[in-house]
Amino acid sequence: MAEAGPTGGTVLWLLRAILHTAFFVLLGIGALQTATDGVAAPANRWAAAVGALVLAVVYASGPLMRHRAPARATALAWLASVTALWVALLLTGPDFSWVAFPLFFLHLHLLRRRHAVVAVTVITAAVVAAQALHLGTLTVPVVLGPVIGALTSVVIALGYAALYNESEQRRRLIEDLTRTRGDLAASQHRAGVLAERERLAREIHDTLAQGLSSIVLLLRSAEGAAPGVTGPARERIAEARATAAENLDEARRFVRDLTPPSLEKGSLVEALRRVCERAGREGGPESVLRVDGDPVPLPRDYEVALLRAAQASLANTVAHAGATRAVVTLGFLDEEVTLDVVDDGRGFAAAERSVPRPDGTGFGLAALRERMTALGGRLEVESAPGEGTAVAVRLPLARRPVPDGREGEGEMR
């Protein structure tokens, strides 16, 4: 309770301020009444005045001690000093009994619950004894007053503790949301950069590189179709063909530089195997890769799409599925290439598939589906609560001719 500043929110800070103010006000009233009591002995009046001043100083030092030495032992030593000084003042006059009310809150806050109950009981008994000694008799009001005050303090302290815990939970939640938002923004930035790199690679491949390849073939054909052409004209044709070939090499280099790093280190199968190993190292399920059929060269955009599908599916398995095992299967069929990611996790209901989560996630499957649709393929998800999840990707293997007459896009890989 001896804290300074709104560390627990405005309401908690206001409650602490009221408690501290009540302590000093009740202490001042007790000191004033004892000092002006004509019946009390002069020694008691002086002791009450000096003791109240010392207690006020010790109490006020609590927040300063807490900031400089926040150990629990320091707080308990401070509480013991305040309580001992109050008991000494209570011996000088019963008017200090009212200070027991804020003392209840101090003990309830700083002590463990069982010890706090014992302390409140002892303080209540001390007040009852002081009042009975002053009046010379033990009456029902003398007992009920302190007891009701103690019970009221216990109820209020429990409410304060609940409010304080809720405030702390909200603070931690805000910190987690802020950190998650930062991580999400960084992840989206990285994803955006990778997506833009892939888009540029596709655009360069499908436009500049293909056009330059066509120019090289046309100029080569022109040289063969006009064997009698000599002199400057033939030199210009050769220079144009060489320039176009150089620019074609540059375009291909740009495509290679924009290719995802995972695919630069080897084949798609090797990249998928590294993705499975990484998922296991990062606390996910045991992930294994299976390859069905004979691997064939794939267009670069196919390889990128399949790699991203495996990464996203395993990331969802690690983050949400609670699975113990995941199997990634890359299949090469006659007319299509397939990728299946199956886990034995908790699964989810069909209605949850298209609903974004409160933390901003849940868009991965939609993005994957759009990517596959753009390539002429499809993505399917099968899942049910308690039955795991299966993500299936299908891409057609129709060959697309390139200007030099070869099939596929091996020319640009």
N, C-alpha and C positions, 0 to 999 in steps of 0.2 A: 504493500500500500504506500510505501514511502518512495514514490516515483514522482518525477517532475516532468511535465510536458505531455502532450496528447499522444502518448505512445500506443494506446489501445483504442483510438478513435475519439471523436468529440464527446460522445456520451460517457465513455469510461473516464475520460479526463475530467469531465464535469463532476462525476460522482466522487472521484478522488479529491477534487478541489473542495467539494462540500464537506467531505469527511475531515480533511485537514483543518478547514475553517471551524468546523464544529469542535474539534479537539481544543484549539486555542481559545475559542469563545467559552466553552465549558470550564476550561482550566482557569481562565481569567475570572469568571464568575465565582468559582470556588475560592480562589485566592482573595478576591475582594470581600466576599461574605465572611471568610474566616478572619481576615485582617480587621474588619470593622465590628466583629462580634465582641460586645462588651463583656460577655460572660467568660470568653476564652482567656486563658492566661497570656500575658505578654510574650512569653517565650514561644508559645504555640503560634501566636500571630506572626512573629518574626520568622519562625521556622516555615510557616505556610508561605509567606511572601518570597523568602529566599528559595525554598524548595520549588515553588511554582516557576520561578525564573530559570532555575537550573533545568527543570524538566522541559520548559519551552525551548531552551537552547539545544538540549540533547535531541528532542523530537525534530527540531528544524534541521539538525545535521544529518538526519536520515537520508534525504534525497541526495545530498552531496556525497555521503559515504557510499551510497549505492552506485553512483556513476563512477567514482574513483576506485572502489573495491567492490565489484558486483558479486562477490562470492556469497554463497548462502550462509556461511559461518558468520560473516560480517553482519548480515541482516538479522540473524538470530541473536547475536551479541547486542545489537542496537535494541531489539525488542525486549530483551531481558533487562537492559538498563532502564528503558522507559517504564516497564512494569514495576521494577523495584522502586524507582523514584515515586511512582504513583502510590504504591503501598505505603511508603513513608509519609507522603502527604495525607493519605487517608487516616493515618494515626493522629495527625494534627487537627483534623476536623472532618465531619461527615459530609460537608458541602462538596468535597472532591469526589463524591460517589458518582456524580453524573459523568465524570470523565471515563467511567467504565464503558459507556456506550460505544465511543469510537475505538476503545481498546479491544472490544469484542471483535470488531472488523479486522483490526491488525492481526490478532491471533488467528482468526479464521482464514486470513489470506496467506500469512507467512508460514504457518505450521501445517503439518499434515493433518488430515481430517480427524483422526483419532486423538492426536495430541491437542488439536485445537478445541475439541469438545471438552477435554479435561481442563484446559486452561480457562475456557469460558465458565465452566462449573466452579472452578476455584475463585475466579474473579467475582462471580455472582455471590458466592458464600462470603467473601470478604466484604462486599457491599452490605449484605444483610447483617453481618456481625457488626460493622461500623454503625449502621443505623440503630440496631438494637442497643448497643452500648451507649449511644448518644441519648436515646429515649429512655433507657433504663428498663425496657420491656420488649418482648418479641410479639408483634401483632401480625395479623394477616396482610394488611397493606404493606408492611415492611418487607414481607417475604414475596408477595405477588409482584410488586413493582419491579425489583431487579430481575425476577424470573421471566416476567413478560418481556422486559427489555432484552434479556439474553435470547429468548426464543425469536423475537423480532429480528435481532441482529443475525441470527443463524439463517433465517429465511431470506433476508436481504442479501447476505453474503453468498448464499447458493445462487440466487438470481444474478448477482454480479459475476460469479464464476462462469455461469452459463453464457452470459453476454460477452465476457472476455474470451472464452473459448471460441464462440462464434466469430468474434472480430478477428481472432488469430487465424481461423480457418479461411475467412474471407481474404485476409491479407496474403496468406500463402497461395490461395487460388488465383488472386490477381497477379502475383509474381509468376506463377506457373503459366498463366495465360499470356503474360507479356513475353516470357521466355519462349513459349511455343509459337507465338506470333513472329518473333524474330527468326526462329528456326524455319518456320514455314516460308517467310519472306525470302530467306537465303536459299531454301530448297527450290522455291519457285523461280528465283533468279537463275540458279544453276540450270534448272530444267528449261527455262526460256533461252538461255545461251546455247544449250545443246540442241534444242529444237531449231533455233535459227541457223546454227552451223549445218545441221542436216538439211534444212530447206535450201540453204545456199549451195550445198553440195549437189542436191538434186537439180536445182536450177542451172548451175554451171554445166552439169553433165547433160541435161536434156536440151540445152540451148547452145551455149558457146562451143562446148566440146563437140557436140554432134555436128554443128555447123562447120566448124573447122575441119573435122574429119571428112565431111563431104567435099569441102574445098580442096583438101589434099588429094582425094580420089579424082575429082574432076580435073585438076591440073595434071595429075599423073596420066589420066586418060587423054588429055589434050596433047601431052608430049608424045604419047604413043600413036595418036591419030594423025599427027602431022610430022612424019619423019623428015620431010624435006625442008622444014622450017629451020633456018640457021640464023646466025648473027644475033643482033640485039633482041629480036622477038623471042628467040628460044631462051636467051639468057634471062629475060624478064619473067618468062614462065617458070624457069627453074628457081629464080629468086622468090617468086610468089609462093611456089610450092614449099620451099625451105622455110619461108617466114610463117606460112600457115602451119607447117609441122612443128616449128618451135613454139608457136602459140598454143597448139594442141597439147604439147608436152607441159606447158605452163598450166593450162586448164586442168589437166590430169593431176598435176602436183597440188593444185588448190583443192581438188576433191579429196586427195589423200590426206592433206593437212586438216581438212574439216571432218574427216571420219572419226567416230568415237574412239578414244584411246584403247578401249578393250578389244576392238577389232583390229587395231594396228599391230597388236602383239601376236597375232596368229589367226587361226580360223574361227568360224562361228562356234564350232564344237568346243574348242579350247576356251573361248570367251565365256560360254555357258558353264563350263566346268569351273572356271574361276568364280563365277557368280554364285554357284552352289556352295563352294568352299567358303566364300565370304559370308554367306548367310549363316552357316554353321558357326563360324568364328564370332559373329556378332550376337550370339545368344539365341539364335533361332533354332529350328528343328534340324535334325540330320537330313541333309539335302543331297540327293544323288542324281546323276545325269544318265539317261539311257538314250541310245541312238538306234533307231529302227531304219533298216534299209541302207542303201549305199549312198553316202553323201555326194551331192552334185554341186557344182558352182552355182551360187545364187546371186541375183542382183544385189548391189550394195544396199539399196533401200530395204530389201527384204531382210538382209542380215541385221541391219540396224533395228528394224521393227521387231524382229523376233527376240533380239537381245533386250530391248526395252520391255517387251512383254514379260520375259522371264524375270527381269529385275523388279518390275512393279509387282508381279504376282508374289514373288518371294518376300518382298518388302511388306506386303499386306499379311502374308503368313506369319512373319516375325512379329509384326506390330499388333495383330488382332486375333489370329487364329488360335494361339495357345497349342500349336501342334507339336508332336514329337518327331514326325517324319514327313518329308515332302519329296516327291519324285517329279523330276523334269524330264519329259520325253520329247526328243526331236525326231520326227519321222519324215522320211523321204519316200513319197509314194509316186505312182506313175504320173498323176496330174496335179498334185499339190504337195506342199510342204506343211507339216503340222508341228505344233508345239503344245504340249499338254503339261500343266502344272497341277498336281493333285496333292492335297495334304489331308491329314487325319485330325484336323482341329475341330473347334467347336461349331464351325459353320454359321450360317445366318439364314434368316427368313427371306423369301423372295421379295417381300415388300421393302426390305432394307436396301436392296441393290441400287436403287436410283435415288435414295435419300441421302444428301450430304450430312455428315456428322457435325455436332456442335463445335468441335475443335477445328473445323475448316477442312477436314479430310473427307474422302469419299468420292472424289472426282476422278480417281485413277482409272477405274474400269471404263468410264465414259470416254476418257481421252484415248485409251487403248482401242476401244471400239471404233472411234473416229479414224484413228491411224490405219487400222486394218481395212476399213471401208474404203479409204482413199486409195489403197493398194489393190482393191478389187477382192479383198478377202473378207473374213468374218471372224467374230469373237463370240464365244458362248460361255456362260457361267452356270454351273450346276452346284447347288448347295442347299442344305437344310440344317436346322438346328441339331447339333450333336452328330452330324454325319459327314463333316469335313466339307471341303470345297474343291471343285475341279474347274480350271480355266483352260479352255480349248481355243487355239488359234489355227485358222486355216487360210493358206495363201495359195493361189493358183500358180502352177508351174508353166504357164503358156510362155513360149519363147518370144522375145521381142527382137526383131532384126535390127542390126546396126549397119551403118553405111558400108562397111567393108565386107558385108555379106555373111558374117558369122552370127550365130545365135547368142542370146543372152546379153549380159552387160560385162562380160569378162574383160572387154577392152578397156573398161574404166576402172577396174579393180586394182 
